[in-house]
Amino acid sequence: MDPHTEATLVPPLAAVPLPRDPGHGTVPAPAPSTDHATSTSERGSFSLAACTCGWRGPARRSRDLARKDAVGHAPG
């Protein structure tokens, strides 16, 4: 097999400008929510509790246990 000798050179990645945001960052990012809204979902035979803060409970076979995990996570 012959080596490939007619390759075109590609400029280094640093030489390529990155696309710019049309707003140029003038709009502030929304503040993270401090509310804890929990919910349960099902994956196959397992039920999972999750919160809007990013918390996730363990997978449970019992929907009731997943709901109790969610209630136990919610502050107050």
PDB file of N, CA, C, O and CB in Angstrom:
ATOM      1  N   MET A   1       0.851  -1.170   0.000  1.00  0.00           N
ATOM      2  CA  MET A   1       0.000   0.000   0.000  1.00  0.00           C
ATOM      3  C   MET A   1       0.901   1.239   0.000  1.00  0.00           C
ATOM      4  O   MET A   1       1.850   1.310   0.781  1.00  0.00           O
ATOM      5  CB  MET A   1      -0.970  -0.005   1.228  1.00  0.00           C
ATOM      6  N   ASP A   2       0.616   2.203  -0.857  1.00  0.00           N
ATOM      7  CA  ASP A   2       1.412   3.416  -0.962  1.00  0.00           C
ATOM      8  C   ASP A   2       0.989   4.415   0.116  1.00  0.00           C
ATOM      9  O   ASP A   2      -0.193   4.524   0.444  1.00  0.00           O
ATOM     10  CB  ASP A   2       1.269   4.040  -2.368  1.00  0.00           C
ATOM     11  N   PRO A   3       1.976   5.148   0.667  1.00  0.00           N
ATOM     12  CA  PRO A   3       1.613   6.173   1.659  1.00  0.00           C
ATOM     13  C   PRO A   3       0.872   7.325   0.983  1.00  0.00           C
ATOM     14  O   PRO A   3       1.100   7.623  -0.190  1.00  0.00           O
ATOM     15  CB  PRO A   3       2.876   6.703   2.390  1.00  0.00           C
ATOM     16  N   HIS A   4       0.013   7.943   1.717  1.00  0.00           N
ATOM     17  CA  HIS A   4      -0.774   9.065   1.201  1.00  0.00           C
ATOM     18  C   HIS A   4       0.117  10.306   1.211  1.00  0.00           C
ATOM     19  O   HIS A   4       0.480  10.796   2.280  1.00  0.00           O
ATOM     20  CB  HIS A   4      -2.083   9.294   2.054  1.00  0.00           C
ATOM     21  N   THR A   5       0.465  10.807   0.055  1.00  0.00           N
ATOM     22  CA  THR A   5       1.412  11.923  -0.025  1.00  0.00           C
ATOM     23  C   THR A   5       0.768  13.226  -0.467  1.00  0.00           C
ATOM     24  O   THR A   5       1.425  14.265  -0.413  1.00  0.00           O
ATOM     25  CB  THR A   5       2.524  11.579  -0.970  1.00  0.00           C
ATOM     26  N   GLU A   6      -0.469  13.220  -0.894  1.00  0.00           N
ATOM     27  CA  GLU A   6      -1.089  14.429  -1.409  1.00  0.00           C
ATOM     28  C   GLU A   6      -2.164  14.952  -0.461  1.00  0.00           C
ATOM     29  O   GLU A   6      -3.239  15.348  -0.912  1.00  0.00           O
ATOM     30  CB  GLU A   6      -1.684  14.168  -2.783  1.00  0.00           C
ATOM     31  N   ALA A   7      -1.897  14.961   0.822  1.00  0.00           N
ATOM     32  CA  ALA A   7      -2.861  15.458   1.806  1.00  0.00           C
ATOM     33  C   ALA A   7      -2.814  16.980   1.857  1.00  0.00           C
ATOM     34  O   ALA A   7      -1.752  17.581   1.695  1.00  0.00           O
ATOM     35  CB  ALA A   7      -2.575  14.863   3.206  1.00  0.00           C
ATOM     36  N   THR A   8      -3.953  17.591   2.080  1.00  0.00           N
ATOM     37  CA  THR A   8      -3.987  19.039   2.232  1.00  0.00           C
ATOM     38  C   THR A   8      -3.825  19.373   3.715  1.00  0.00           C
ATOM     39  O   THR A   8      -4.375  18.693   4.582  1.00  0.00           O
ATOM     40  CB  THR A   8      -5.315  19.637   1.659  1.00  0.00           C
ATOM     41  N   LEU A   9      -3.068  20.421   3.986  1.00  0.00           N
ATOM     42  CA  LEU A   9      -2.826  20.816   5.362  1.00  0.00           C
ATOM     43  C   LEU A   9      -4.038  21.542   5.926  1.00  0.00           C
ATOM     44  O   LEU A   9      -4.707  22.302   5.226  1.00  0.00           O
ATOM     45  CB  LEU A   9      -1.582  21.699   5.458  1.00  0.00           C
ATOM     46  N   VAL A  10      -4.304  21.300   7.183  1.00  0.00           N
ATOM     47  CA  VAL A  10      -5.413  21.941   7.886  1.00  0.00           C
ATOM     48  C   VAL A  10      -4.812  22.890   8.906  1.00  0.00           C
ATOM     49  O   VAL A  10      -3.874  22.515   9.610  1.00  0.00           O
ATOM     50  CB  VAL A  10      -6.359  20.886   8.572  1.00  0.00           C
ATOM     51  N   PRO A  11      -5.334  24.136   9.007  1.00  0.00           N
ATOM     52  CA  PRO A  11      -4.760  25.060   9.983  1.00  0.00           C
ATOM     53  C   PRO A  11      -5.000  24.548  11.403  1.00  0.00           C
ATOM     54  O   PRO A  11      -5.972  23.833  11.648  1.00  0.00           O
ATOM     55  CB  PRO A  11      -5.359  26.473   9.813  1.00  0.00           C
ATOM     56  N   PRO A  12      -4.120  24.908  12.338  1.00  0.00           N
ATOM     57  CA  PRO A  12      -4.328  24.485  13.717  1.00  0.00           C
ATOM     58  C   PRO A  12      -5.629  25.049  14.263  1.00  0.00           C
ATOM     59  O   PRO A  12      -6.106  26.087  13.804  1.00  0.00           O
ATOM     60  CB  PRO A  12      -3.155  24.920  14.595  1.00  0.00           C
ATOM     61  N   LEU A  13      -6.202  24.361  15.244  1.00  0.00           N
ATOM     62  CA  LEU A  13      -7.492  24.757  15.794  1.00  0.00           C
ATOM     63  C   LEU A  13      -7.447  26.161  16.391  1.00  0.00           C
ATOM     64  O   LEU A  13      -8.449  26.875  16.344  1.00  0.00           O
ATOM     65  CB  LEU A  13      -7.937  23.759  16.849  1.00  0.00           C
ATOM     66  N   ALA A  14      -6.323  26.569  16.945  1.00  0.00           N
ATOM     67  CA  ALA A  14      -6.212  27.891  17.544  1.00  0.00           C
ATOM     68  C   ALA A  14      -6.345  29.002  16.498  1.00  0.00           C
ATOM     69  O   ALA A  14      -6.681  30.134  16.844  1.00  0.00           O
ATOM     70  CB  ALA A  14      -4.884  28.020  18.276  1.00  0.00           C
ATOM     71  N   ALA A  15      -6.088  28.693  15.234  1.00  0.00           N
ATOM     72  CA  ALA A  15      -6.159  29.698  14.187  1.00  0.00           C
ATOM     73  C   ALA A  15      -7.593  29.913  13.699  1.00  0.00           C
ATOM     74  O   ALA A  15      -7.864  30.881  12.988  1.00  0.00           O
ATOM     75  CB  ALA A  15      -5.271  29.298  13.025  1.00  0.00           C
ATOM     76  N   VAL A  16      -8.502  29.030  14.071  1.00  0.00           N
ATOM     77  CA  VAL A  16      -9.886  29.143  13.622  1.00  0.00           C
ATOM     78  C   VAL A  16     -10.675  29.906  14.682  1.00  0.00           C
ATOM     79  O   VAL A  16     -10.721  29.470  15.832  1.00  0.00           O
ATOM     80  CB  VAL A  16     -10.515  27.734  13.358  1.00  0.00           C
ATOM     81  N   PRO A  17     -11.298  31.034  14.329  1.00  0.00           N
ATOM     82  CA  PRO A  17     -12.069  31.778  15.336  1.00  0.00           C
ATOM     83  C   PRO A  17     -13.322  31.006  15.736  1.00  0.00           C
ATOM     84  O   PRO A  17     -13.939  30.329  14.914  1.00  0.00           O
ATOM     85  CB  PRO A  17     -12.456  33.172  14.802  1.00  0.00           C
ATOM     86  N   LEU A  18     -13.683  31.118  17.000  1.00  0.00           N
ATOM     87  CA  LEU A  18     -14.884  30.476  17.503  1.00  0.00           C
ATOM     88  C   LEU A  18     -16.101  31.320  17.168  1.00  0.00           C
ATOM     89  O   LEU A  18     -15.989  32.544  17.086  1.00  0.00           O
ATOM     90  CB  LEU A  18     -14.787  30.245  19.016  1.00  0.00           C
ATOM     91  N   PRO A  19     -17.273  30.696  16.970  1.00  0.00           N
ATOM     92  CA  PRO A  19     -18.476  31.486  16.698  1.00  0.00           C
ATOM     93  C   PRO A  19     -18.834  32.337  17.907  1.00  0.00           C
ATOM     94  O   PRO A  19     -18.640  31.917  19.047  1.00  0.00           O
ATOM     95  CB  PRO A  19     -19.656  30.570  16.321  1.00  0.00           C
ATOM     96  N   ARG A  20     -19.353  33.521  17.658  1.00  0.00           N
ATOM     97  CA  ARG A  20     -19.688  34.441  18.743  1.00  0.00           C
ATOM     98  C   ARG A  20     -21.179  34.434  19.006  1.00  0.00           C
ATOM     99  O   ARG A  20     -21.993  34.221  18.108  1.00  0.00           O
ATOM    100  CB  ARG A  20     -19.217  35.858  18.417  1.00  0.00           C
ATOM    101  N   ASP A  21     -21.508  34.671  20.245  1.00  0.00           N
ATOM    102  CA  ASP A  21     -22.901  34.783  20.663  1.00  0.00           C
ATOM    103  C   ASP A  21     -23.425  36.132  20.175  1.00  0.00           C
ATOM    104  O   ASP A  21     -22.779  37.150  20.422  1.00  0.00           O
ATOM    105  CB  ASP A  21     -23.050  34.641  22.224  1.00  0.00           C
ATOM    106  N   PRO A  22     -24.579  36.180  19.488  1.00  0.00           N
ATOM    107  CA  PRO A  22     -25.071  37.469  18.991  1.00  0.00           C
ATOM    108  C   PRO A  22     -25.352  38.467  20.106  1.00  0.00           C
ATOM    109  O   PRO A  22     -25.293  39.674  19.872  1.00  0.00           O
ATOM    110  CB  PRO A  22     -26.326  37.261  18.182  1.00  0.00           C
ATOM    111  N   GLY A  23     -25.658  37.995  21.319  1.00  0.00           N
ATOM    112  CA  GLY A  23     -25.919  38.904  22.425  1.00  0.00           C
ATOM    113  C   GLY A  23     -24.639  39.316  23.134  1.00  0.00           C
ATOM    114  O   GLY A  23     -24.666  40.223  23.966  1.00  0.00           O
ATOM    115  N   HIS A  24     -23.531  38.679  22.828  1.00  0.00           N
ATOM    116  CA  HIS A  24     -22.227  38.958  23.442  1.00  0.00           C
ATOM    117  C   HIS A  24     -22.295  38.938  24.964  1.00  0.00           C
ATOM    118  O   HIS A  24     -21.569  39.679  25.627  1.00  0.00           O
ATOM    119  CB  HIS A  24     -21.703  40.308  22.971  1.00  0.00           C
ATOM    120  N   GLY A  25     -23.157  38.100  25.520  1.00  0.00           N
ATOM    121  CA  GLY A  25     -23.216  37.935  26.960  1.00  0.00           C
ATOM    122  C   GLY A  25     -23.850  39.086  27.710  1.00  0.00           C
ATOM    123  O   GLY A  25     -23.618  39.229  28.911  1.00  0.00           O
ATOM    124  N   THR A  26     -24.648  39.918  27.041  1.00  0.00           N
ATOM    125  CA  THR A  26     -25.246  41.063  27.734  1.00  0.00           C
ATOM    126  C   THR A  26     -26.425  40.648  28.608  1.00  0.00           C
ATOM    127  O   THR A  26     -26.781  41.363  29.545  1.00  0.00           O
ATOM    128  CB  THR A  26     -25.700  42.110  26.723  1.00  0.00           C
ATOM    129  N   VAL A  27     -27.032  39.508  28.314  1.00  0.00           N
ATOM    130  CA  VAL A  27     -28.168  39.032  29.103  1.00  0.00           C
ATOM    131  C   VAL A  27     -27.628  38.132  30.202  1.00  0.00           C
ATOM    132  O   VAL A  27     -26.977  37.129  29.909  1.00  0.00           O
ATOM    133  CB  VAL A  27     -29.215  38.272  28.211  1.00  0.00           C
ATOM    134  N   PRO A  28     -27.885  38.470  31.467  1.00  0.00           N
ATOM    135  CA  PRO A  28     -27.350  37.626  32.541  1.00  0.00           C
ATOM    136  C   PRO A  28     -28.032  36.262  32.564  1.00  0.00           C
ATOM    137  O   PRO A  28     -29.204  36.129  32.210  1.00  0.00           O
ATOM    138  CB  PRO A  28     -27.520  38.318  33.899  1.00  0.00           C
ATOM    139  N   ALA A  29     -27.282  35.262  32.982  1.00  0.00           N
ATOM    140  CA  ALA A  29     -27.830  33.916  33.088  1.00  0.00           C
ATOM    141  C   ALA A  29     -28.818  33.876  34.244  1.00  0.00           C
ATOM    142  O   ALA A  29     -28.619  34.563  35.247  1.00  0.00           O
ATOM    143  CB  ALA A  29     -26.702  32.865  33.285  1.00  0.00           C
ATOM    144  N   PRO A  30     -29.881  33.084  34.123  1.00  0.00           N
ATOM    145  CA  PRO A  30     -30.840  33.017  35.224  1.00  0.00           C
ATOM    146  C   PRO A  30     -30.192  32.401  36.461  1.00  0.00           C
ATOM    147  O   PRO A  30     -29.353  31.505  36.360  1.00  0.00           O
ATOM    148  CB  PRO A  30     -32.082  32.205  34.810  1.00  0.00           C
ATOM    149  N   ALA A  31     -30.592  32.892  37.618  1.00  0.00           N
ATOM    150  CA  ALA A  31     -30.045  32.379  38.872  1.00  0.00           C
ATOM    151  C   ALA A  31     -30.557  30.968  39.103  1.00  0.00           C
ATOM    152  O   ALA A  31     -31.700  30.664  38.760  1.00  0.00           O
ATOM    153  CB  ALA A  31     -30.421  33.298  40.063  1.00  0.00           C
ATOM    154  N   PRO A  32     -29.730  30.098  39.678  1.00  0.00           N
ATOM    155  CA  PRO A  32     -30.199  28.746  39.938  1.00  0.00           C
ATOM    156  C   PRO A  32     -31.365  28.767  40.922  1.00  0.00           C
ATOM    157  O   PRO A  32     -31.405  29.567  41.857  1.00  0.00           O
ATOM    158  CB  PRO A  32     -29.057  27.874  40.478  1.00  0.00           C
ATOM    159  N   SER A  33     -32.286  27.885  40.687  1.00  0.00           N
ATOM    160  CA  SER A  33     -33.487  27.831  41.516  1.00  0.00           C
ATOM    161  C   SER A  33     -33.164  27.246  42.884  1.00  0.00           C
ATOM    162  O   SER A  33     -32.418  26.273  42.994  1.00  0.00           O
ATOM    163  CB  SER A  33     -34.583  27.004  40.827  1.00  0.00           C
ATOM    164  N   THR A  34     -33.731  27.848  43.923  1.00  0.00           N
ATOM    165  CA  THR A  34     -33.541  27.315  45.268  1.00  0.00           C
ATOM    166  C   THR A  34     -34.722  26.452  45.673  1.00  0.00           C
ATOM    167  O   THR A  34     -34.705  25.845  46.743  1.00  0.00           O
ATOM    168  CB  THR A  34     -33.345  28.451  46.275  1.00  0.00           C
ATOM    169  N   ASP A  35     -35.752  26.388  44.828  1.00  0.00           N
ATOM    170  CA  ASP A  35     -36.902  25.547  45.114  1.00  0.00           C
ATOM    171  C   ASP A  35     -36.552  24.089  44.836  1.00  0.00           C
ATOM    172  O   ASP A  35     -35.753  23.777  43.954  1.00  0.00           O
ATOM    173  CB  ASP A  35     -38.123  25.986  44.280  1.00  0.00           C
ATOM    174  N   HIS A  36     -37.161  23.227  45.599  1.00  0.00           N
ATOM    175  CA  HIS A  36     -36.970  21.796  45.405  1.00  0.00           C
ATOM    176  C   HIS A  36     -38.300  21.207  44.954  1.00  0.00           C
ATOM    177  O   HIS A  36     -39.196  20.991  45.771  1.00  0.00           O
ATOM    178  CB  HIS A  36     -36.451  21.100  46.713  1.00  0.00           C
ATOM    179  N   ALA A  37     -38.429  20.952  43.676  1.00  0.00           N
ATOM    180  CA  ALA A  37     -39.621  20.318  43.134  1.00  0.00           C
ATOM    181  C   ALA A  37     -39.264  18.886  42.779  1.00  0.00           C
ATOM    182  O   ALA A  37     -38.522  18.642  41.828  1.00  0.00           O
ATOM    183  CB  ALA A  37     -40.170  21.091  41.890  1.00  0.00           C
ATOM    184  N   THR A  38     -39.788  17.943  43.540  1.00  0.00           N
ATOM    185  CA  THR A  38     -39.460  16.539  43.320  1.00  0.00           C
ATOM    186  C   THR A  38     -40.530  15.862  42.476  1.00  0.00           C
ATOM    187  O   THR A  38     -41.684  16.290  42.442  1.00  0.00           O
ATOM    188  CB  THR A  38     -39.300  15.808  44.655  1.00  0.00           C
ATOM    189  N   SER A  39     -40.123  14.800  41.797  1.00  0.00           N
ATOM    190  CA  SER A  39     -41.040  14.004  41.003  1.00  0.00           C
ATOM    191  C   SER A  39     -40.507  12.578  40.950  1.00  0.00           C
ATOM    192  O   SER A  39     -39.358  12.319  41.308  1.00  0.00           O
ATOM    193  CB  SER A  39     -41.213  14.598  39.572  1.00  0.00           C
ATOM    194  N   THR A  40     -41.341  11.671  40.507  1.00  0.00           N
ATOM    195  CA  THR A  40     -40.909  10.284  40.332  1.00  0.00           C
ATOM    196  C   THR A  40     -41.111   9.899  38.878  1.00  0.00           C
ATOM    197  O   THR A  40     -42.008  10.405  38.204  1.00  0.00           O
ATOM    198  CB  THR A  40     -41.690   9.317  41.279  1.00  0.00           C
ATOM    199  N   SER A  41     -40.268   9.002  38.409  1.00  0.00           N
ATOM    200  CA  SER A  41     -40.389   8.484  37.052  1.00  0.00           C
ATOM    201  C   SER A  41     -40.097   6.994  37.091  1.00  0.00           C
ATOM    202  O   SER A  41     -39.570   6.480  38.077  1.00  0.00           O
ATOM    203  CB  SER A  41     -39.425   9.224  36.069  1.00  0.00           C
ATOM    204  N   GLU A  42     -40.437   6.319  36.033  1.00  0.00           N
ATOM    205  CA  GLU A  42     -40.228   4.877  35.978  1.00  0.00           C
ATOM    206  C   GLU A  42     -39.325   4.516  34.820  1.00  0.00           C
ATOM    207  O   GLU A  42     -39.419   5.070  33.725  1.00  0.00           O
ATOM    208  CB  GLU A  42     -41.560   4.142  35.858  1.00  0.00           C
ATOM    209  N   ARG A  43     -38.450   3.573  35.097  1.00  0.00           N
ATOM    210  CA  ARG A  43     -37.578   2.987  34.076  1.00  0.00           C
ATOM    211  C   ARG A  43     -37.683   1.484  34.222  1.00  0.00           C
ATOM    212  O   ARG A  43     -37.114   0.883  35.134  1.00  0.00           O
ATOM    213  CB  ARG A  43     -36.081   3.479  34.216  1.00  0.00           C
ATOM    214  N   GLY A  44     -38.408   0.909  33.322  1.00  0.00           N
ATOM    215  CA  GLY A  44     -38.626  -0.530  33.420  1.00  0.00           C
ATOM    216  C   GLY A  44     -39.418  -0.845  34.676  1.00  0.00           C
ATOM    217  O   GLY A  44     -40.489  -0.279  34.892  1.00  0.00           O
ATOM    218  N   SER A  45     -38.903  -1.740  35.505  1.00  0.00           N
ATOM    219  CA  SER A  45     -39.614  -2.110  36.734  1.00  0.00           C
ATOM    220  C   SER A  45     -39.151  -1.287  37.929  1.00  0.00           C
ATOM    221  O   SER A  45     -39.512  -1.596  39.065  1.00  0.00           O
ATOM    222  CB  SER A  45     -39.420  -3.592  37.027  1.00  0.00           C
ATOM    223  N   PHE A  46     -38.359  -0.244  37.693  1.00  0.00           N
ATOM    224  CA  PHE A  46     -37.843   0.578  38.788  1.00  0.00           C
ATOM    225  C   PHE A  46     -38.480   1.958  38.775  1.00  0.00           C
ATOM    226  O   PHE A  46     -38.816   2.490  37.717  1.00  0.00           O
ATOM    227  CB  PHE A  46     -36.319   0.703  38.697  1.00  0.00           C
ATOM    228  N   SER A  47     -38.640   2.522  39.947  1.00  0.00           N
ATOM    229  CA  SER A  47     -39.161   3.878  40.118  1.00  0.00           C
ATOM    230  C   SER A  47     -38.046   4.730  40.712  1.00  0.00           C
ATOM    231  O   SER A  47     -37.349   4.297  41.630  1.00  0.00           O
ATOM    232  CB  SER A  47     -40.444   3.895  41.034  1.00  0.00           C
ATOM    233  N   LEU A  48     -37.880   5.936  40.190  1.00  0.00           N
ATOM    234  CA  LEU A  48     -36.812   6.820  40.647  1.00  0.00           C
ATOM    235  C   LEU A  48     -37.384   8.163  41.070  1.00  0.00           C
ATOM    236  O   LEU A  48     -38.316   8.672  40.448  1.00  0.00           O
ATOM    237  CB  LEU A  48     -35.757   7.012  39.547  1.00  0.00           C
ATOM    238  N   ALA A  49     -36.834   8.728  42.114  1.00  0.00           N
ATOM    239  CA  ALA A  49     -37.209  10.073  42.555  1.00  0.00           C
ATOM    240  C   ALA A  49     -36.123  11.032  42.083  1.00  0.00           C
ATOM    241  O   ALA A  49     -34.940  10.693  42.103  1.00  0.00           O
ATOM    242  CB  ALA A  49     -37.392  10.141  44.123  1.00  0.00           C
ATOM    243  N   ALA A  50     -36.520  12.222  41.661  1.00  0.00           N
ATOM    244  CA  ALA A  50     -35.570  13.231  41.206  1.00  0.00           C
ATOM    245  C   ALA A  50     -36.054  14.602  41.644  1.00  0.00           C
ATOM    246  O   ALA A  50     -37.243  14.810  41.884  1.00  0.00           O
ATOM    247  CB  ALA A  50     -35.391  13.177  39.667  1.00  0.00           C
ATOM    248  N   CYS A  51     -35.106  15.540  41.746  1.00  0.00           N
ATOM    249  CA  CYS A  51     -35.414  16.902  42.176  1.00  0.00           C
ATOM    250  C   CYS A  51     -34.838  17.884  41.160  1.00  0.00           C
ATOM    251  O   CYS A  51     -33.891  17.566  40.440  1.00  0.00           O
ATOM    252  CB  CYS A  51     -34.849  17.182  43.602  1.00  0.00           C
ATOM    253  N   THR A  52     -35.420  19.076  41.112  1.00  0.00           N
ATOM    254  CA  THR A  52     -34.924  20.097  40.188  1.00  0.00           C
ATOM    255  C   THR A  52     -33.547  20.613  40.580  1.00  0.00           C
ATOM    256  O   THR A  52     -32.880  21.245  39.761  1.00  0.00           O
ATOM    257  CB  THR A  52     -35.898  21.253  40.120  1.00  0.00           C
ATOM    258  N   CYS A  53     -33.096  20.361  41.824  1.00  0.00           N
ATOM    259  CA  CYS A  53     -31.766  20.807  42.245  1.00  0.00           C
ATOM    260  C   CYS A  53     -30.672  19.864  41.747  1.00  0.00           C
ATOM    261  O   CYS A  53     -29.487  20.155  41.909  1.00  0.00           O
ATOM    262  CB  CYS A  53     -31.704  20.915  43.768  1.00  0.00           C
ATOM    263  N   GLY A  54     -31.059  18.732  41.141  1.00  0.00           N
ATOM    264  CA  GLY A  54     -30.079  17.789  40.624  1.00  0.00           C
ATOM    265  C   GLY A  54     -29.993  16.500  41.432  1.00  0.00           C
ATOM    266  O   GLY A  54     -29.352  15.542  41.002  1.00  0.00           O
ATOM    267  N   TRP A  55     -30.624  16.468  42.584  1.00  0.00           N
ATOM    268  CA  TRP A  55     -30.607  15.270  43.417  1.00  0.00           C
ATOM    269  C   TRP A  55     -31.400  14.160  42.744  1.00  0.00           C
ATOM    270  O   TRP A  55     -32.425  14.406  42.109  1.00  0.00           O
ATOM    271  CB  TRP A  55     -31.177  15.569  44.818  1.00  0.00           C
ATOM    272  N   ARG A  56     -30.908  12.933  42.894  1.00  0.00           N
ATOM    273  CA  ARG A  56     -31.619  11.755  42.398  1.00  0.00           C
ATOM    274  C   ARG A  56     -31.584  10.693  43.469  1.00  0.00           C
ATOM    275  O   ARG A  56     -30.540  10.425  44.064  1.00  0.00           O
ATOM    276  CB  ARG A  56     -30.999  11.228  41.074  1.00  0.00           C
ATOM    277  N   GLY A  57     -32.720  10.096  43.708  1.00  0.00           N
ATOM    278  CA  GLY A  57     -32.811   9.033  44.696  1.00  0.00           C
ATOM    279  C   GLY A  57     -32.425   7.696  44.088  1.00  0.00           C
ATOM    280  O   GLY A  57     -32.268   7.582  42.872  1.00  0.00           O
ATOM    281  N   PRO A  58     -32.274   6.691  44.926  1.00  0.00           N
ATOM    282  CA  PRO A  58     -31.934   5.362  44.412  1.00  0.00           C
ATOM    283  C   PRO A  58     -33.108   4.741  43.657  1.00  0.00           C
ATOM    284  O   PRO A  58     -34.264   5.090  43.895  1.00  0.00           O
ATOM    285  CB  PRO A  58     -31.505   4.442  45.560  1.00  0.00           C
ATOM    286  N   ALA A  59     -32.805   3.835  42.761  1.00  0.00           N
ATOM    287  CA  ALA A  59     -33.846   3.114  42.031  1.00  0.00           C
ATOM    288  C   ALA A  59     -34.540   2.165  42.995  1.00  0.00           C
ATOM    289  O   ALA A  59     -33.895   1.418  43.731  1.00  0.00           O
ATOM    290  CB  ALA A  59     -33.253   2.338  40.811  1.00  0.00           C
ATOM    291  N   ARG A  60     -35.856   2.209  42.977  1.00  0.00           N
ATOM    292  CA  ARG A  60     -36.658   1.371  43.878  1.00  0.00           C
ATOM    293  C   ARG A  60     -37.643   0.552  43.063  1.00  0.00           C
ATOM    294  O   ARG A  60     -38.129   0.999  42.025  1.00  0.00           O
ATOM    295  CB  ARG A  60     -37.410   2.236  44.929  1.00  0.00           C
ATOM    296  N   ARG A  61     -37.931  -0.635  43.535  1.00  0.00           N
ATOM    297  CA  ARG A  61     -38.986  -1.430  42.902  1.00  0.00           C
ATOM    298  C   ARG A  61     -40.351  -0.972  43.381  1.00  0.00           C
ATOM    299  O   ARG A  61     -41.356  -1.221  42.716  1.00  0.00           O
ATOM    300  CB  ARG A  61     -38.793  -2.929  43.198  1.00  0.00           C
ATOM    301  N   SER A  62     -40.401  -0.310  44.519  1.00  0.00           N
ATOM    302  CA  SER A  62     -41.657   0.165  45.096  1.00  0.00           C
ATOM    303  C   SER A  62     -41.841   1.643  44.770  1.00  0.00           C
ATOM    304  O   SER A  62     -40.976   2.461  45.085  1.00  0.00           O
ATOM    305  CB  SER A  62     -41.684  -0.064  46.630  1.00  0.00           C
ATOM    306  N   ARG A  63     -42.952   1.986  44.147  1.00  0.00           N
ATOM    307  CA  ARG A  63     -43.248   3.390  43.859  1.00  0.00           C
ATOM    308  C   ARG A  63     -43.400   4.170  45.159  1.00  0.00           C
ATOM    309  O   ARG A  63     -42.984   5.325  45.251  1.00  0.00           O
ATOM    310  CB  ARG A  63     -44.529   3.517  43.003  1.00  0.00           C
ATOM    311  N   ASP A  64     -43.997   3.535  46.163  1.00  0.00           N
ATOM    312  CA  ASP A  64     -44.209   4.208  47.445  1.00  0.00           C
ATOM    313  C   ASP A  64     -42.871   4.588  48.089  1.00  0.00           C
ATOM    314  O   ASP A  64     -42.748   5.682  48.640  1.00  0.00           O
ATOM    315  CB  ASP A  64     -45.021   3.307  48.397  1.00  0.00           C
ATOM    316  N   LEU A  65     -41.873   3.708  48.031  1.00  0.00           N
ATOM    317  CA  LEU A  65     -40.562   4.037  48.597  1.00  0.00           C
ATOM    318  C   LEU A  65     -39.894   5.177  47.831  1.00  0.00           C
ATOM    319  O   LEU A  65     -39.236   6.024  48.437  1.00  0.00           O
ATOM    320  CB  LEU A  65     -39.656   2.803  48.588  1.00  0.00           C
ATOM    321  N   ALA A  66     -40.055   5.210  46.504  1.00  0.00           N
ATOM    322  CA  ALA A  66     -39.489   6.306  45.712  1.00  0.00           C
ATOM    323  C   ALA A  66     -40.156   7.627  46.092  1.00  0.00           C
ATOM    324  O   ALA A  66     -39.487   8.657  46.181  1.00  0.00           O
ATOM    325  CB  ALA A  66     -39.659   6.032  44.195  1.00  0.00           C
ATOM    326  N   ARG A  67     -41.480   7.603  46.318  1.00  0.00           N
ATOM    327  CA  ARG A  67     -42.181   8.818  46.739  1.00  0.00           C
ATOM    328  C   ARG A  67     -41.705   9.267  48.122  1.00  0.00           C
ATOM    329  O   ARG A  67     -41.545  10.464  48.363  1.00  0.00           O
ATOM    330  CB  ARG A  67     -43.707   8.584  46.751  1.00  0.00           C
ATOM    331  N   LYS A  68     -41.478   8.314  49.030  1.00  0.00           N
ATOM    332  CA  LYS A  68     -40.977   8.660  50.364  1.00  0.00           C
ATOM    333  C   LYS A  68     -39.576   9.243  50.285  1.00  0.00           C
ATOM    334  O   LYS A  68     -39.248  10.152  51.047  1.00  0.00           O
ATOM    335  CB  LYS A  68     -40.982   7.430  51.276  1.00  0.00           C
ATOM    336  N   ASP A  69     -38.741   8.740  49.377  1.00  0.00           N
ATOM    337  CA  ASP A  69     -37.407   9.325  49.171  1.00  0.00           C
ATOM    338  C   ASP A  69     -37.539  10.783  48.745  1.00  0.00           C
ATOM    339  O   ASP A  69     -36.808  11.643  49.236  1.00  0.00           O
ATOM    340  CB  ASP A  69     -36.608   8.521  48.107  1.00  0.00           C
ATOM    341  N   ALA A  70     -38.470  11.063  47.832  1.00  0.00           N
ATOM    342  CA  ALA A  70     -38.660  12.430  47.336  1.00  0.00           C
ATOM    343  C   ALA A  70     -39.158  13.340  48.447  1.00  0.00           C
ATOM    344  O   ALA A  70     -38.688  14.471  48.571  1.00  0.00           O
ATOM    345  CB  ALA A  70     -39.646  12.447  46.159  1.00  0.00           C
ATOM    346  N   VAL A  71     -40.097  12.871  49.253  1.00  0.00           N
ATOM    347  CA  VAL A  71     -40.615  13.679  50.348  1.00  0.00           C
ATOM    348  C   VAL A  71     -39.515  13.915  51.393  1.00  0.00           C
ATOM    349  O   VAL A  71     -39.421  14.999  51.971  1.00  0.00           O
ATOM    350  CB  VAL A  71     -41.844  12.992  50.994  1.00  0.00           C
ATOM    351  N   GLY A  72     -38.694  12.900  51.626  1.00  0.00           N
ATOM    352  CA  GLY A  72     -37.579  13.041  52.583  1.00  0.00           C
ATOM    353  C   GLY A  72     -36.512  14.011  52.119  1.00  0.00           C
ATOM    354  O   GLY A  72     -35.816  14.603  52.944  1.00  0.00           O
ATOM    355  N   HIS A  73     -36.370  14.184  50.817  1.00  0.00           N
ATOM    356  CA  HIS A  73     -35.369  15.117  50.280  1.00  0.00           C
ATOM    357  C   HIS A  73     -35.842  16.555  50.391  1.00  0.00           C
ATOM    358  O   HIS A  73     -35.049  17.450  50.684  1.00  0.00           O
ATOM    359  CB  HIS A  73     -35.055  14.787  48.820  1.00  0.00           C
ATOM    360  N   ALA A  74     -37.110  16.780  50.162  1.00  0.00           N
ATOM    361  CA  ALA A  74     -37.626  18.151  50.152  1.00  0.00           C
ATOM    362  C   ALA A  74     -37.410  18.812  51.506  1.00  0.00           C
ATOM    363  O   ALA A  74     -37.770  18.235  52.532  1.00  0.00           O
ATOM    364  CB  ALA A  74     -39.122  18.167  49.785  1.00  0.00           C
ATOM    365  N   PRO A  75     -36.824  20.023  51.531  1.00  0.00           N
ATOM    366  CA  PRO A  75     -36.562  20.687  52.818  1.00  0.00           C
ATOM    367  C   PRO A  75     -37.863  21.121  53.490  1.00  0.00           C
ATOM    368  O   PRO A  75     -38.885  21.346  52.840  1.00  0.00           O
ATOM    369  CB  PRO A  75     -35.644  21.908  52.615  1.00  0.00           C
ATOM    370  N   GLY A  76     -37.784  21.231  54.822  1.00  0.00           N
ATOM    371  CA  GLY A  76     -38.915  21.743  55.561  1.00  0.00           C
ATOM    372  C   GLY A  76     -39.789  20.648  56.005  1.00  0.00           C
ATOM    373  O   GLY A  76     -40.807  20.894  56.652  1.00  0.00           O
TER     374      GLY A  76
END
